[in-house]
């Protein structure tokens, strides 16, 4: 068990119910299970989790049970015991027995047919080689266990350290790494977990938040940030996707209503205006990183009416969107640490990376909305 890994302690009322919840519904792996003490140790994607209904449990003693021995300790002890036994056996042998053995060996020598000199020399050389290798191996292991930073002295010290145990309070949220959270939300709902919801932070992360049978809050966090290559590719290809979906559309088709209740024309013009506003934020962050920047409220309905989303031509707008994104990508390519430069709003720090990803994913979603409109009207 790794002493560096902290343990979270959860005190529950019904041990059996909590055991089934964390093992079968959440999917944590049991490391140790003690039914008499009503305690289980789970391995999770983050910290280890101790779940217990035993108010008298000595938690530290439970954690310290069955800990591994320090590396090298048992080997050295075995070697020392073996050598001690050999010395003791030799010392217990009477001197006469030694001499007698030597005498008998000398007397028996003439009776034994001597080996050819070449074979005898080869045998002696092989024995010497094996002895040297054994001595070298013992010396090498001794050096590792004595001189290594993970030698027995330090390992013993580490094993004596108290484990880091953090007891979880009712109002505290336990956060674990997660992935495919939408799938897990559907799965948990199917298993009867109803007190859960998905909280999204576009371009940053999403959280699946739920409560266990005792009311403890659990959150699984999925990182949604793209790496630089993925981000630049999605940001650049967004206009290509848009061009591809509207190519050949007539004015009448542009006025078709999407499932969201707006026309295709409205959707495109709204996307362009949103992208322009986001590009302005990105430029502020690139030019003056750390600047305070109150995020403007984007009133879609007011903009739609004031800027004629109902009938404005769209092809010049899409061409401008392409140039705008090329402009932002050029700036990011030429400015060091461009993606980590940021603005400070009333909601906290907002990086260029996040703003670009929000713009890129918004374009992808709007393109998908336009694609879905065609079969919608065909039916």
C-alpha positions as CSV (number, residue, x, y, z in Angstrom):
1,X,0.0,0.0,0.0
2,X,1.4,3.3,-1.0
3,X,1.8,5.6,2.1
4,X,2.0,8.6,-0.1
5,X,-1.6,8.1,-1.2
6,X,-4.1,9.8,1.1
7,X,-7.1,8.0,2.4
8,X,-10.6,9.5,2.6
9,X,-12.7,8.3,5.5
10,X,-16.5,8.0,5.2
11,X,-18.6,7.2,8.2
12,X,-21.9,5.7,7.2
13,X,-25.1,4.5,8.9
14,X,-25.9,1.3,6.9
15,X,-22.7,-0.5,5.9
16,X,-24.4,-3.0,3.6
17,X,-26.2,-0.3,1.6
18,X,-23.1,1.8,1.3
19,X,-21.0,-1.2,0.2
20,X,-23.4,-2.0,-2.6
21,X,-23.7,1.6,-3.7
22,X,-19.9,2.2,-4.0
23,X,-19.1,-1.2,-5.3
24,X,-22.0,-2.0,-7.7
25,X,-23.3,1.4,-8.7
26,X,-20.3,3.6,-8.6
27,X,-17.9,0.8,-9.6
28,X,-15.1,1.3,-7.1
29,X,-12.8,-1.7,-6.5
30,X,-12.6,-3.3,-3.1
31,X,-9.1,-3.8,-1.7
32,X,-10.0,-5.1,1.7
33,X,-13.3,-6.1,3.3
34,X,-13.9,-6.7,7.0
35,X,-17.5,-7.7,7.7
36,X,-16.9,-8.0,11.5
37,X,-15.7,-4.4,11.8
38,X,-18.1,-3.2,9.1
39,X,-15.3,-1.6,7.1
40,X,-14.2,-1.7,3.5
41,X,-11.3,-0.1,1.7
42,X,-11.9,0.9,-1.9
43,X,-9.5,1.8,-4.6
44,X,-10.8,4.8,-6.6
45,X,-9.5,6.8,-9.6
46,X,-8.2,9.3,-7.0
47,X,-7.6,8.8,-3.3
48,X,-8.3,5.5,-1.5
49,X,-11.7,5.5,0.2
50,X,-12.4,3.9,3.6
51,X,-16.2,3.3,4.2
52,X,-17.1,2.2,7.8
53,X,-20.1,2.0,10.0
54,X,-17.9,1.2,13.0
55,X,-17.7,4.2,15.3
56,X,-15.1,2.5,17.4
57,X,-12.8,1.6,14.5
58,X,-9.1,2.3,14.9
59,X,-8.7,3.7,11.4
60,X,-4.9,4.0,11.5
61,X,-4.5,0.4,12.7
62,X,-6.8,-0.8,10.0
63,X,-4.8,1.0,7.3
64,X,-1.5,-0.3,8.6
65,X,-2.5,-3.9,8.6
66,X,-0.7,-6.2,6.2
67,X,1.8,-3.6,5.1
68,X,4.7,-4.9,2.9
69,X,8.2,-5.3,4.4
70,X,10.9,-2.8,3.4
71,X,12.9,-3.8,0.3
72,X,16.1,-5.7,1.0
73,X,15.4,-6.4,4.7
74,X,14.4,-10.0,4.4
75,X,17.1,-10.8,1.9
76,X,19.9,-9.4,4.1
77,X,18.5,-11.2,7.2
78,X,18.4,-14.5,5.2
79,X,21.9,-14.0,4.1
80,X,23.2,-13.2,7.6
81,X,21.3,-16.3,9.0
82,X,22.8,-18.5,6.4
83,X,26.3,-17.3,7.0
84,X,25.8,-17.6,10.8
85,X,24.7,-21.2,10.4
86,X,27.7,-22.0,8.2
87,X,30.1,-20.5,10.7
88,X,28.4,-22.2,13.6
89,X,28.5,-25.6,11.8
90,X,32.1,-25.2,11.1
91,X,32.9,-24.2,14.6
92,X,31.0,-27.2,16.0
93,X,33.1,-29.6,13.9
94,X,36.0,-31.0,16.0
95,X,39.5,-30.2,14.7
96,X,40.3,-33.9,14.5
97,X,37.3,-34.3,12.2
98,X,38.7,-31.6,9.9
99,X,42.2,-33.3,9.9
100,X,40.6,-36.7,9.5
101,X,38.7,-35.6,6.5
102,X,41.8,-34.1,4.9
103,X,43.8,-37.3,5.7
104,X,41.1,-39.5,4.2
105,X,41.0,-37.3,1.2
106,X,44.7,-37.6,0.7
107,X,44.6,-41.4,1.2
108,X,41.7,-41.8,-1.2
109,X,43.3,-39.8,-3.9
110,X,45.5,-42.5,-5.5
111,X,42.6,-44.9,-5.7
112,X,40.4,-42.5,-7.7
113,X,41.0,-42.4,-11.4
114,X,42.3,-38.9,-12.1
115,X,40.4,-36.7,-14.6
116,X,42.2,-35.5,-17.7
117,X,44.1,-32.3,-16.9
118,X,42.1,-30.2,-19.4
119,X,38.7,-31.3,-18.0
120,X,40.0,-30.7,-14.4
121,X,41.2,-27.2,-15.3
122,X,37.9,-26.4,-17.0
123,X,35.9,-27.6,-14.0
124,X,38.0,-25.5,-11.6
125,X,37.6,-22.4,-13.8
126,X,33.8,-22.9,-14.0
127,X,33.6,-23.3,-10.2
128,X,35.7,-20.1,-9.7
129,X,33.5,-18.2,-12.1
130,X,30.3,-19.3,-10.3
131,X,31.8,-18.3,-7.0
132,X,32.8,-14.9,-8.3
133,X,29.3,-14.3,-9.7
134,X,27.7,-15.3,-6.4
135,X,30.0,-13.0,-4.4
136,X,29.4,-10.2,-6.9
137,X,25.6,-10.6,-6.7
138,X,25.6,-10.5,-3.0
139,X,27.9,-7.4,-2.9
140,X,25.7,-5.7,-5.5
141,X,22.4,-6.3,-3.6
142,X,24.1,-5.2,-0.5
143,X,25.2,-1.9,-2.1
144,X,21.6,-1.3,-3.4
145,X,20.0,-1.9,-0.1
146,X,22.6,0.2,1.8
147,X,23.3,3.1,-0.6
148,X,20.0,3.4,-2.5
149,X,17.7,6.2,-1.5
150,X,15.1,3.5,-1.2
151,X,17.4,1.4,1.0
152,X,16.2,-0.5,4.2
153,X,16.9,2.4,6.5
154,X,14.8,4.9,4.6
155,X,12.1,2.3,3.8
156,X,11.8,1.5,7.5
157,X,11.4,5.2,8.2
158,X,8.7,5.5,5.5
159,X,6.8,2.5,6.8
160,X,6.7,4.1,10.3
161,X,5.0,7.2,9.0
162,X,1.4,7.7,9.9
163,X,-0.9,7.4,6.9
164,X,-2.7,10.5,5.7
165,X,-6.3,10.1,6.6
166,X,-8.9,12.8,5.8
167,X,-12.4,12.3,7.3
168,X,-15.1,13.6,5.0
169,X,-17.8,15.9,6.5
170,X,-21.4,16.0,5.3
171,X,-21.1,19.4,3.6
172,X,-17.9,18.5,1.8
173,X,-17.8,17.3,-1.8
174,X,-15.6,14.3,-2.8
175,X,-14.2,14.8,-6.3
176,X,-12.8,12.0,-8.4
177,X,-11.5,11.9,-12.0
178,X,-14.0,10.7,-14.5
179,X,-14.7,10.2,-18.2
180,X,-17.7,9.5,-20.5
181,X,-19.9,11.2,-17.9
182,X,-23.0,11.4,-20.0
183,X,-22.9,7.6,-20.4
184,X,-22.5,7.2,-16.7
185,X,-25.3,9.6,-15.9
186,X,-27.6,7.4,-18.0
187,X,-26.3,4.2,-16.4
188,X,-26.7,5.5,-12.8
189,X,-30.2,6.7,-13.6
190,X,-31.0,3.2,-14.9
191,X,-29.7,1.8,-11.7
192,X,-32.1,3.9,-9.7
193,X,-29.8,6.8,-8.7
194,X,-32.1,9.8,-9.2
195,X,-30.3,12.6,-7.2
196,X,-27.7,13.5,-9.8
197,X,-27.1,16.1,-12.5
198,X,-24.4,17.1,-15.1
199,X,-22.8,20.5,-14.7
200,X,-20.9,21.8,-17.7
201,X,-18.1,24.4,-18.0
202,X,-17.6,24.8,-21.8
203,X,-14.1,24.4,-22.9
204,X,-12.9,23.4,-19.4
205,X,-14.6,20.5,-17.7
206,X,-17.9,18.9,-16.8
207,X,-19.0,17.4,-13.5
208,X,-21.4,14.6,-12.7
209,X,-22.7,15.3,-9.3
210,X,-24.7,12.9,-7.1
211,X,-25.3,11.9,-3.5
212,X,-24.8,8.6,-1.8
213,X,-27.3,6.9,0.6
214,X,-26.0,8.9,3.5
215,X,-26.2,12.3,1.7
216,X,-22.5,12.7,1.0
217,X,-21.9,14.6,-2.2
218,X,-19.8,13.0,-4.9
219,X,-18.5,14.6,-8.1
220,X,-16.8,13.0,-11.1
221,X,-14.8,15.6,-13.1
222,X,-14.0,15.1,-16.8
223,X,-11.4,17.4,-18.3
224,X,-12.8,18.8,-21.6
225,X,-9.8,20.8,-22.7
226,X,-8.3,19.9,-26.1
227,X,-4.6,19.9,-26.7
228,X,-3.1,22.6,-28.9
229,X,-3.2,20.5,-32.1
230,X,-6.8,19.4,-31.6
231,X,-7.9,22.9,-30.7
232,X,-6.3,24.7,-33.7
233,X,-7.6,22.0,-36.0
234,X,-11.2,22.3,-34.7
235,X,-11.1,26.1,-34.7
236,X,-9.8,26.2,-38.3
237,X,-12.1,23.6,-39.8
238,X,-15.2,25.1,-38.3
239,X,-15.6,27.4,-41.3
240,X,-15.0,24.6,-43.7
241,X,-17.8,22.6,-42.0
242,X,-20.1,25.5,-42.2
243,X,-19.3,26.2,-45.9
244,X,-19.9,22.5,-46.7
245,X,-23.3,22.4,-45.1
246,X,-24.7,25.5,-46.7
247,X,-23.2,25.2,-50.1
248,X,-25.9,25.2,-52.8
249,X,-28.7,26.3,-50.4
250,X,-31.3,28.6,-51.8
251,X,-32.7,31.6,-50.0
252,X,-35.8,29.6,-49.3
253,X,-33.8,26.8,-47.7
254,X,-31.9,29.3,-45.6
255,X,-35.2,30.4,-44.1
256,X,-36.1,26.8,-42.9
257,X,-36.7,26.6,-39.2
258,X,-34.3,24.4,-37.1
259,X,-35.4,22.2,-34.2
260,X,-34.3,25.0,-31.9
261,X,-36.9,27.3,-33.4
262,X,-34.7,29.7,-35.4
263,X,-34.0,29.7,-39.1
264,X,-30.8,28.5,-40.7
265,X,-30.0,32.1,-41.7
266,X,-30.5,33.3,-38.1
267,X,-28.3,30.5,-36.8
268,X,-25.4,31.4,-39.2
269,X,-25.6,35.2,-38.4
270,X,-25.8,34.5,-34.7
271,X,-22.7,32.3,-34.9
272,X,-20.7,35.0,-36.8
273,X,-21.6,37.7,-34.3
274,X,-20.8,35.5,-31.4
275,X,-17.4,34.5,-32.9
276,X,-16.6,38.2,-33.5
277,X,-17.4,39.1,-29.9
278,X,-15.3,36.1,-28.7
279,X,-12.4,37.1,-31.0
280,X,-12.4,40.6,-29.3
281,X,-12.0,39.0,-25.9
282,X,-9.2,36.8,-27.2
283,X,-7.3,39.8,-28.6
284,X,-7.6,41.6,-25.3
285,X,-6.1,38.6,-23.5
286,X,-3.3,38.3,-26.0
287,X,-2.4,42.0,-25.9
288,X,-3.0,42.6,-22.2
289,X,-2.9,39.3,-20.3
290,X,-4.4,39.5,-16.8
291,X,-6.5,42.5,-17.7
292,X,-9.8,42.9,-15.9
293,X,-12.6,42.4,-18.4
294,X,-16.3,42.3,-17.4
295,X,-18.0,39.9,-19.7
296,X,-20.7,41.6,-21.8
297,X,-24.2,40.2,-21.7
298,X,-25.0,38.9,-25.2
299,X,-28.8,39.4,-25.7
300,X,-29.5,37.3,-28.7
301,X,-33.0,38.5,-29.3
302,X,-32.0,42.1,-29.2
303,X,-29.1,41.5,-31.6
304,X,-31.3,39.4,-33.9
305,X,-33.8,42.2,-34.3
306,X,-31.4,45.1,-34.4
307,X,-29.0,43.4,-36.9
308,X,-31.7,41.9,-39.2
309,X,-31.0,38.2,-38.7
310,X,-34.3,37.6,-40.5
311,X,-33.2,38.5,-44.0
312,X,-29.5,39.5,-44.0
313,X,-27.3,37.8,-46.7
314,X,-25.0,35.2,-45.2
315,X,-22.2,34.5,-47.7
316,X,-20.2,37.7,-47.0
317,X,-20.6,36.9,-43.3
318,X,-19.1,33.4,-43.6
319,X,-16.2,34.8,-45.7
320,X,-15.5,37.3,-42.9
321,X,-15.7,34.5,-40.3
322,X,-13.0,32.6,-42.2
323,X,-10.7,35.7,-42.2
324,X,-11.3,36.3,-38.6
325,X,-10.3,32.9,-37.5
326,X,-7.2,32.9,-39.7
327,X,-6.3,36.2,-38.0
328,X,-6.7,34.7,-34.5
329,X,-4.7,31.6,-35.4
330,X,-1.9,33.8,-36.8
331,X,-1.7,35.7,-33.6
332,X,-1.6,32.5,-31.5
333,X,1.2,31.2,-33.7
334,X,3.4,34.3,-33.2
335,X,2.8,35.1,-29.5
336,X,4.6,33.0,-26.9
337,X,2.3,31.2,-24.4
338,X,-0.7,32.5,-26.3
339,X,-3.1,29.8,-25.1
340,X,-2.4,30.5,-21.4
341,X,-2.8,34.2,-21.6
342,X,-6.0,35.3,-19.9
343,X,-8.6,37.8,-18.9
344,X,-10.0,38.2,-15.4
345,X,-13.8,38.5,-15.3
346,X,-16.3,38.5,-12.4
347,X,-16.3,34.7,-12.8
348,X,-12.6,34.3,-12.5
349,X,-9.7,33.7,-14.9
350,X,-10.5,32.9,-18.5
351,X,-7.7,31.6,-20.8
352,X,-7.4,32.1,-24.5
353,X,-7.5,28.3,-24.8
354,X,-10.9,28.2,-23.2
355,X,-12.3,31.0,-25.4
356,X,-11.1,29.5,-28.6
357,X,-12.5,26.1,-27.6
358,X,-15.9,27.5,-26.7
359,X,-16.0,29.3,-30.1
360,X,-14.9,26.1,-32.0
361,X,-17.4,23.8,-30.3
362,X,-20.2,26.3,-30.7
363,X,-19.6,26.4,-34.4
364,X,-19.6,22.5,-34.6
365,X,-22.9,22.4,-32.6
366,X,-24.5,24.9,-34.9
367,X,-23.4,23.1,-38.0
368,X,-24.9,19.9,-36.6
369,X,-28.1,21.8,-36.0
370,X,-28.2,22.8,-39.6
371,X,-27.5,19.3,-40.8
372,X,-30.4,18.0,-38.6
373,X,-32.8,20.4,-40.2
374,X,-32.7,18.7,-43.6
375,X,-34.2,15.4,-42.5
376,X,-36.5,17.2,-40.1
377,X,-38.1,19.0,-43.0
378,X,-38.0,16.0,-45.3
379,X,-40.3,14.2,-42.9
